[in-house]
């Protein structure tokens, strides 16, 4: 967890799910790149190797393909279809 906007933000190391041999946090734990996600009024941070771009999206996730392992669904971002991984 880290302190974020006067509250506690739980962190999830995404790389550990994709590659279990990766360390949980970066070498410098005082600077950890994370993507903040809000779901059902709660916030959490997805720890990533690098933040490439910042975009705010308010969209519903189409969960019609939830039967695929590791995929929560899809959402539309402009003209792009984006897969949401679990």
DSSP file (Angstrom, degrees, kcal/mol; ACC not computed):
  #  RESIDUE AA STRUCTURE BP1 BP2  ACC     N-H-->O    O-->H-N    N-H-->O    O-->H-N    TCO  KAPPA ALPHA  PHI   PSI    X-CA   Y-CA   Z-CA
    1    1 A X              0   0    0      0, 0.0     2,-0.3     0, 0.0     9,-0.2   0.000 360.0 360.0 360.0 155.3    0.0    0.0    0.0
    2    2 A X  E     -A    9   0A   0      7,-1.9     7,-3.4     2,-0.0     2,-0.5  -0.927 360.0-100.5-136.2 164.4    1.0    3.6   -0.4
    3    3 A X  E     +A    8   0A   0     -2,-0.3     2,-0.4     5,-0.2     5,-0.2  -0.766  45.9 172.8 -84.7 129.1   -0.4    7.0    0.7
    4    4 A X  E >   -A    7   0A   0      3,-3.1     3,-0.7    -2,-0.5    -2,-0.0  -0.952  62.8 -19.1-144.4 117.6   -2.4    8.6   -2.2
    5    5 A X  T 3  S-     0   0    0     -2,-0.4     3,-0.1     1,-0.2    -1,-0.1   0.919 126.8 -49.6  50.4  53.0   -4.5   11.7   -1.9
    6    6 A X  T 3  S+     0   0    0      1,-0.2     2,-0.3     0, 0.0    -1,-0.2   0.747 126.1  79.0  60.0  28.8   -4.8   11.5    1.9
    7    7 A X  E <  S-A    4   0A   0     -3,-0.7    -3,-3.1    -5,-0.0     2,-0.5  -0.910  86.9 -89.4-147.9 178.2   -5.9    7.9    1.9
    8    8 A X  E     -A    3   0A   0     -2,-0.3     2,-0.6    -5,-0.2    -5,-0.2  -0.814  33.6-161.6 -97.2 130.9   -4.4    4.4    1.6
    9    9 A X  E     -A    2   0A   0     -7,-3.4    -7,-1.9    -2,-0.5    35,-0.2  -0.944  12.5-140.0-114.8 112.7   -4.1    3.0   -1.9
   10   10 A X  E     -b   44   0B   0     -2,-0.6    35,-3.1    33,-0.6     2,-0.4  -0.464  19.8-143.8 -67.4 143.0   -3.6   -0.8   -2.2
   11   11 A X  E     -b   45   0B   0     33,-0.2     2,-0.5    -2,-0.1    35,-0.2  -0.888  11.9-163.5-112.0 141.2   -1.1   -1.8   -4.9
   12   12 A X  E     -b   46   0B   0     33,-3.0    35,-2.8    -2,-0.4     2,-1.1  -0.990  19.2-136.9-122.1 122.5   -1.3   -4.8   -7.2
   13   13 A X  E >>  -b   47   0B   0     -2,-0.5     3,-0.8    33,-0.2     4,-0.7  -0.673  19.1-172.8 -81.7  98.5    1.9   -5.8   -9.1
   14   14 A X  H >> S+     0   0    0     33,-1.4     4,-1.5    -2,-1.1     3,-1.3   0.880  79.4  61.7 -60.5 -41.9    0.6   -6.6  -12.6
   15   15 A X  H 3> S+     0   0    0     32,-0.6     4,-3.2     1,-0.3     7,-0.3   0.806  94.7  62.4 -57.8 -31.4    4.0   -7.9  -13.8
   16   16 A X  H <4 S+     0   0    0     -3,-0.8    -1,-0.3     1,-0.2    -2,-0.2   0.826 104.4  48.0 -64.9 -30.9    3.9  -10.7  -11.2
   17   17 A X  H << S+     0   0    0     -3,-1.3     3,-0.3    -4,-0.7    -1,-0.2   0.849 117.4  41.2 -76.6 -34.4    0.7  -12.1  -12.8
   18   18 A X  H  < S+     0   0    0     -4,-1.5     2,-0.3     1,-0.3    -2,-0.2   0.842 136.3  12.7 -80.6 -35.1    2.2  -11.9  -16.3
   19   19 A X    ><  -     0   0    0     -4,-3.2     3,-2.3    -5,-0.2    -1,-0.3  -0.805  64.3-163.2-145.0  97.8    5.7  -13.2  -15.3
   20   20 A X  T 3  S+     0   0    0     -2,-0.3    -4,-0.1     1,-0.3    -3,-0.1   0.631  87.7  66.7 -59.6 -14.3    6.0  -14.7  -11.8
   21   21 A X  T 3  S+     0   0    0     -6,-0.1    -1,-0.3     2,-0.1     2,-0.1   0.614  80.5  99.1 -82.4 -10.8    9.8  -14.4  -11.9
   22   22 A X  S <  S-     0   0    0     -3,-2.3    -3,-0.0    -7,-0.3     2,-0.0  -0.459  83.4-107.0 -74.9 147.0    9.6  -10.5  -11.8
   23   23 A X        -     0   0    0     -2,-0.1    -1,-0.1     1,-0.1    -8,-0.1  -0.353  24.3-122.3 -67.8 156.0   10.1   -8.7   -8.5
   24   24 A X  S    S+     0   0    0     -9,-0.1     2,-0.3    -8,-0.1    -8,-0.2   0.889  89.6  24.0 -68.5 -39.5    7.0   -7.2   -6.9
   25   25 A X  S    S-     0   0    0      1,-0.1     4,-0.1   -12,-0.1    -2,-0.1  -0.834  89.2 -93.7-126.7 163.4    8.3   -3.6   -6.8
   26   26 A X        -     0   0    0     -2,-0.3     3,-0.1     2,-0.2    -1,-0.1  -0.147  44.0-102.0 -65.7 167.7   10.8   -1.5   -8.7
   27   27 A X  S    S+     0   0    0      1,-0.2     2,-0.8     2,-0.1    -1,-0.1   0.836 118.7  51.3 -62.0 -33.7   14.3   -1.2   -7.4
   28   28 A X  S >  S-     0   0    0      3,-0.3     3,-2.1     1,-0.1    -1,-0.2  -0.828  70.9-173.0-106.3  92.6   13.5    2.3   -6.0
   29   29 A X  T 3  S+     0   0    0     -2,-0.8     3,-0.3     1,-0.3    -1,-0.1   0.606  78.6  69.5 -66.3  -9.5   10.3    1.7   -3.9
   30   30 A X  T 3  S+     0   0    0      1,-0.3     2,-0.4    -3,-0.1    -1,-0.3   0.687 104.7  43.3 -79.0 -16.0    9.9    5.5   -3.3
   31   31 A X  S <  S+     0   0    0     -3,-2.1     2,-0.6     2,-0.0    -3,-0.3  -0.833  72.4 162.8-129.8  93.7    9.1    5.9   -7.1
   32   32 A X        -     0   0    0     -2,-0.4     2,-0.3    -3,-0.3    17,-0.1  -0.947  33.8-135.4-115.1 114.6    6.7    3.2   -8.2
   33   33 A X        +     0   0    0     -2,-0.6    15,-2.4    15,-0.3     2,-0.3  -0.536  37.7 166.7 -70.0 129.1    4.8    3.7  -11.5
   34   34 A X  E     -C   47   0B   0     -2,-0.3     2,-0.6    13,-0.3    13,-0.2  -0.987  36.6-133.9-144.1 151.5    1.2    2.8  -11.0
   35   35 A X  E     -C   46   0B   0     11,-2.2    11,-2.8    -2,-0.3     2,-0.5  -0.937  26.0-139.7-104.9 122.4   -2.1    3.1  -12.8
   36   36 A X  E     -C   45   0B   0     -2,-0.6     2,-0.4     9,-0.2     9,-0.2  -0.727  22.7-174.4 -88.4 126.5   -4.9    4.2  -10.5
   37   37 A X  E     -C   44   0B   0      7,-3.0     7,-2.1    -2,-0.5     2,-0.5  -0.948  12.3-152.9-122.1 138.7   -8.2    2.4  -11.1
   38   38 A X  E     +C   43   0B   0     -2,-0.4     2,-0.4     5,-0.2     5,-0.2  -0.950  18.5 169.3-113.1 132.2  -11.6    3.1   -9.5
   39   39 A X  E >   -C   42   0B   0      3,-2.9     3,-1.7    -2,-0.5    -2,-0.0  -0.970  69.2 -12.3-143.3 124.4  -14.1    0.3   -9.2
   40   40 A X  T 3  S-     0   0    0     -2,-0.4     3,-0.1     1,-0.3    -1,-0.1   0.875 128.9 -51.9  53.3  42.7  -17.3    0.5   -7.1
   41   41 A X  T 3  S+     0   0    0      1,-0.2     2,-0.3     0, 0.0    -1,-0.3   0.460 118.1 106.1  78.6   0.6  -16.2    3.5   -5.3
   42   42 A X  E <   - C   0  39B   0     -3,-1.7    -3,-2.9     2,-0.0     2,-0.3  -0.875  56.0-147.4-114.1 148.3  -12.8    2.1   -4.3
   43   43 A X  E     + C   0  38B   0     -2,-0.3   -33,-0.6    -5,-0.2     2,-0.3  -0.851  19.1 168.6-112.1 148.3   -9.4    2.9   -5.7
   44   44 A X  E     -bC  10  37B   0     -7,-2.1    -7,-3.0    -2,-0.3     2,-0.4  -0.973  27.5-122.5-150.3 160.0   -6.4    0.7   -6.2
   45   45 A X  E     -bC  11  36B   0    -35,-3.1   -33,-3.0    -2,-0.3     2,-0.7  -0.894   8.0-149.6-110.8 133.4   -3.1    1.0   -8.1
   46   46 A X  E     -bC  12  35B   0    -11,-2.8   -11,-2.2    -2,-0.4     2,-0.3  -0.893  22.1-139.0 -97.8 110.8   -1.8   -1.4  -10.7
   47   47 A X  E     +bC  13  34B   0    -35,-2.8   -33,-1.4    -2,-0.7   -32,-0.6  -0.549  30.8 175.7 -72.8 128.0    2.1   -1.4  -10.5
   48   48 A X        -     0   0    0    -15,-2.4   -15,-0.3    -2,-0.3     3,-0.1  -0.796  42.0-118.0-127.9 168.5    3.6   -1.3  -14.0
   49   49 A X  S    S-     0   0    0      1,-0.3     2,-0.3    -2,-0.3   -16,-0.2   0.866  95.6  -1.3 -74.3 -36.7    7.1   -1.1  -15.5
   50   50 A X        -     0   0    0    -17,-0.1     2,-0.6    -3,-0.0    -1,-0.3  -0.988  60.5-133.2-156.3 141.4    6.4    2.2  -17.2
   51   51 A X        +     0   0    0     -2,-0.3     3,-0.1     1,-0.2   -17,-0.0  -0.901  25.5 175.2 -96.7 119.4    3.5    4.6  -17.8
   52   52 A X        -     0   0    0     -2,-0.6     2,-0.3     1,-0.3    -1,-0.2   0.827  63.4  -2.8 -93.7 -38.0    3.3    5.5  -21.5
   53   53 A X        -     0   0    0      2,-0.1     2,-0.5     0, 0.0    -1,-0.3  -0.978  60.6-132.2-152.8 158.1    0.2    7.7  -21.6
   54   54 A X        +     0   0    0     -2,-0.3     2,-0.4    -3,-0.1   -19,-0.0  -0.976  30.8 164.0-121.2 124.1   -2.5    8.9  -19.3
   55   55 A X        -     0   0    0     -2,-0.5     2,-0.5     2,-0.0    -2,-0.1  -1.000  28.6-142.3-139.8 135.0   -6.2    8.6  -20.3
   56   56 A X        -     0   0    0     -2,-0.4     2,-0.4     2,-0.0    -2,-0.0  -0.872  24.2-173.5 -96.5 128.8   -9.4    8.9  -18.2
   57   57 A X        -     0   0    0     -2,-0.5     2,-0.5     2,-0.1    20,-0.1  -0.983  19.9-177.1-127.0 128.1  -12.1    6.5  -19.3
   58   58 A X        +     0   0    0     -2,-0.4     2,-0.3     2,-0.0    -2,-0.0  -0.869  41.2 128.9-119.3  95.4  -15.6    6.3  -18.1
   59   59 A X        -     0   0    0     -2,-0.5     2,-0.3    18,-0.0    -2,-0.1  -0.980  58.6-110.3-147.4 152.0  -17.0    3.3  -20.0
   60   60 A X        -     0   0    0     -2,-0.3     2,-0.5     1,-0.0    16,-0.3  -0.680  32.7-125.4 -84.1 139.3  -18.8    0.1  -19.3
   61   61 A X        -     0   0    0     -2,-0.3     2,-0.9    14,-0.1    14,-0.2  -0.757  15.5-135.8 -86.2 124.4  -16.8   -3.1  -19.8
   62   62 A X  B     -D   74   0C   0     12,-3.4    12,-1.9    -2,-0.5     3,-0.5  -0.716  23.4-176.1 -78.4 107.5  -18.5   -5.6  -22.2
   63   63 A X    >   +     0   0    0     -2,-0.9     3,-1.5    10,-0.2    -1,-0.1   0.089  46.8 114.7 -97.7  24.6  -18.1   -8.8  -20.3
   64   64 A X  T 3  S+     0   0    0      1,-0.3     3,-0.2     2,-0.1    -1,-0.2   0.652  79.1  50.3 -68.7 -13.5  -19.7  -11.1  -22.9
   65   65 A X  T >   +     0   0    0     -3,-0.5     3,-2.0     1,-0.2    -1,-0.3   0.049  69.5 121.7-110.3  25.5  -16.2  -12.8  -23.4
   66   66 A X  T <   +     0   0    0     -3,-1.5     5,-0.2     1,-0.3    -1,-0.2   0.629  57.9  78.8 -63.4 -11.8  -15.6  -13.5  -19.7
   67   67 A X  T 3  S+     0   0    0     -3,-0.2     2,-0.4    -4,-0.1    -1,-0.3   0.624  73.9  92.9 -73.1 -10.6  -15.3  -17.2  -20.5
   68   68 A X  S X  S-     0   0    0     -3,-2.0     3,-1.8     3,-0.2     2,-0.1  -0.712  90.0-109.3 -84.1 130.3  -11.8  -16.5  -21.7
   69   69 A X  T 3  S+     0   0    0     -2,-0.4     3,-0.1     1,-0.3    -2,-0.1  -0.353  98.4   8.2 -61.5 130.3   -9.1  -17.1  -19.0
   70   70 A X  T 3  S+     0   0    0      1,-0.2    16,-2.7    -4,-0.1     2,-0.5   0.445 103.9 107.0  82.4   0.8   -7.5  -13.8  -17.9
   71   71 A X  E <   - E   0  85C   0     -3,-1.8    14,-0.2    14,-0.3    -3,-0.2  -0.957  41.7-176.9-116.9 125.0   -9.9  -11.5  -19.8
   72   72 A X  E     -     0   0C   0     12,-3.2     2,-0.3    -2,-0.5    -6,-0.2   0.790  59.2 -83.7 -84.5 -30.9  -12.6   -9.5  -18.0
   73   73 A X  E     - E   0  84C   0     11,-1.2    11,-3.3    -8,-0.1    -1,-0.3  -0.987  45.4 -73.6 158.4-163.5  -14.0   -8.0  -21.2
   74   74 A X  E     -DE  62  83C   0    -12,-1.9   -12,-3.4    -2,-0.3     2,-0.3  -0.885  30.3-171.1-126.8 157.4  -13.6   -5.3  -23.7
   75   75 A X  E     - E   0  82C   0      7,-2.0     7,-3.1    -2,-0.3     2,-0.5  -0.977  26.6-112.6-143.4 159.7  -14.3   -1.5  -23.8
   76   76 A X  E     - E   0  81C   0    -16,-0.3     2,-0.4    -2,-0.3     5,-0.2  -0.798  25.2-178.3 -95.0 131.6  -14.3    1.1  -26.5
   77   77 A X  E >   - E   0  80C   0      3,-2.8     3,-2.1    -2,-0.5     2,-0.4  -0.883  67.9 -57.8-127.4  96.3  -11.6    3.8  -26.4
   78   78 A X  T 3  S-     0   0    0     -2,-0.4     0, 0.0     1,-0.3     0, 0.0  -0.564 120.6 -20.5  65.2-122.9  -12.3    6.2  -29.3
   79   79 A X  T 3  S+     0   0    0     -2,-0.4     2,-0.3    -3,-0.1    -1,-0.3   0.383 123.0  94.3 -94.3   2.0  -12.2    4.0  -32.3
   80   80 A X  E <   -E   77   0C   0     -3,-2.1    -3,-2.8     2,-0.0     2,-0.5  -0.678  66.7-140.7 -98.8 148.1  -10.2    1.3  -30.6
   81   81 A X  E     -E   76   0C   0     -2,-0.3     2,-0.5    -5,-0.2    -5,-0.2  -0.945  23.6-161.1-102.0 125.0  -11.4   -1.9  -28.8
   82   82 A X  E     -E   75   0C   0     -7,-3.1    -7,-2.0    -2,-0.5     2,-0.3  -0.927  10.9-137.7-113.7 127.1   -9.4   -2.4  -25.6
   83   83 A X  E     -E   74   0C   0     -2,-0.5     2,-0.7    -9,-0.2    -9,-0.2  -0.663  13.9-144.0 -80.8 135.3   -9.2   -5.8  -23.9
   84   84 A X  E     -E   73   0C   0    -11,-3.3   -12,-3.2    -2,-0.3   -11,-1.2  -0.902  17.4-149.9-103.0 115.1   -9.4   -5.6  -20.1
   85   85 A X  E      E   71   0C   0     -2,-0.7   -14,-0.3   -14,-0.2   -15,-0.1  -0.531 360.0 360.0 -87.2 151.7   -7.2   -8.2  -18.5
   86   86 A X              0   0    0    -16,-2.7   -15,-0.2    -2,-0.2    -1,-0.1   0.383 360.0 360.0 -96.7 360.0   -7.8   -9.8  -15.1
